């Protein structure tokens, strides 16, 4: 049985969901970003326990297919950005179409209707949050960050960063409060 779960964005989320199922004494065969799979059907009583524990931990079971598609899209985008290996010629439309084997316009429309933001805007916001993180860690300079996140130039990254945050990357690094957002709140 596959259960789709909203707000799973990292490996800690996977561990938390695995723990929820373990505490409910439900054996999982796989837990991935956005979903958990069990060998057998879950009784309504156990499902109620799992759903409450998910809500208490900041997750939520997704019942309808449109929301399931949206969560899969979010998880794919977050994972792609986390890899820090986005080519300069990367096309979000081709990437998502190939992963879902569906027309990009369908995916884009479904996402926009459910999230009140376009796929491209979501992708940009996620990239900017990753830029913030990388700037704070000081692991890479701006040129390296631009290359890892598929920006054609540092200027392009800086312009997009300023449009989203109101600051240049350099100004952002100097701030005492860095205004980072949780990935599941974007």
N, C-alpha and C positions, 0 to 999 in steps of 0.2 A: 504494500500500500504506500503510495506517495503522498506526502503532506507538504504543501507549499507554505513557506514561512516568510513573512515580511520583516525587513530591517536587519537581515543578516548581511554584514558587510566585511567580515574579517575572520581570521582563524579563531580568535577568541569567541566570536559568535557561534562558530561551529562547536567548540568545546562546551559552551553554555547550553546549546540545544542538546548535545549528546548527554549532558548531565541531567537535563530535564527528563529525557526519555528513560534514562537509567533509573532515576528516582521514581518514575511512574512504573517501573518494572516492565518496560516495553523495549524489546530488543530491536535495534536498528541494523539494517544491512549496509546503509550508507547515509552520511550526513554531509551535505555540500552546501555552498552558499545558496540560500533560498529554498532549500528542500531537505526533507528527511524521508528515508525509505525504510519501511519495516517489512519483515517476512510475511506477517499475517495481518489480517484486518484488526483494527483496534476497537475494543468494545466502547460503546457510548460513554460509559462511566470513566474509563481510562482516558478517553479523548477529552472529556470535560476537565479532568485533572491536568492533562498536558496543555490544553488551551489556556487554562488559568495560569499555569506556571509560565507559559510563553508570554502572556500579557504582563505578568508581574516582573518579568525580566526585560521588557521593552520590545518583545517580538509580538507577532500576530499571525494567526493562521489565515491563509488566503484561500477563499472558497471559489471565486469565479475565475474563469479562464483569462479574461482581460488583465486582471490584476496579477495573475501568474506570469503572463507575458511581460508585463511592466517590471516585475521583480527580477525576472531573468535578464532583461535588458540592463537594468541597473547593476546587477552583479557582474555581468560581462564587461561593462564599461569600467567599473571599479577595478576589476581584476586586470584588465588591459592597461590601465593607467598605473597600477601598482607594479607591473612588470618593468616599468621604465624602459620600454623598448618600442616606442611608437615611431614608425618611419615618417619622414618628412612628407611622403606622398600618401600617407594613411587616409583612407576614406571610411568614415563611420558607416555610411550607407552600405558599402560593400562588405564590411566586416560583419555588421548585424544581419544583412540578408543571407550571407553564407552560413552563419551560425543557426539561423532559424529556418532557412530554406523557404523564406517568405519575402514578398515584395516589400521594399523599404517603406513605401508610402503607407502600407497597412500598419507596419510597426510604428512608424512615426505618428500616425493618426491615433492609434491605440494609446501610445505613450502620452501624447499631448492631452487627450481627452481625460485621462486618469490622473495626470500629474499637474495640469495647468502650467506646463512649461514645455518647450520643445526639446526634442532629443539633443539637438545641437547645443542648446543653452545648458542642459544638464551636463553634457560632455565637457563644455568649457568650465562650468562651475567645479566639476570634479578635478579637472586639470589644475585649476587655480588653487584649490585646496592642497593638492599634491605639491605645487610650487611653494606654497606657504610652508608646508612641512619640511621640504628640502632646504629652503632658505634658513629655517630655524636650526636645522641640524648641522649646517655648514659643511656638509659632505661634498657638495658640488658647487662650482661657480655657476653663474647665470648662463654662460655659454653651454656648459655641460647639461644643465637642466633643460634648456631650450632643445638641445639635440635629443635628449632622452624622452621628451614629451611631444616630439613631432612638430615643433615650431620651426618655421622656415628661417627665422632669425631671432636674435635677442630683442630686437626692436619690436617684432611681432608679439613676442611673449610679454614684453614690458607694456605695450599698448593695451593688450587684452587684460593684463593684471590690473592696470590702472582703471580701465573701464569697469571692472568688476568690484575692485576694492576701494578705489578712490586714491590709492597710493601707488607710487612706483615701487618696484621690488626693494630698492635701496632704502626708501622711506619706511617701508614695512619692517625691514630688519631692525631699524632704529627704534621702533615703537616699544613701549614697555608692555602694553597689552597687544597680543597678536591676533585676536578675533578669529581664531580658527573655529570651524564649524564641524560638528559630527557628520560623517558621511551619510548617515541615514536621515539626516535632517535637511539635506539638499534637495 
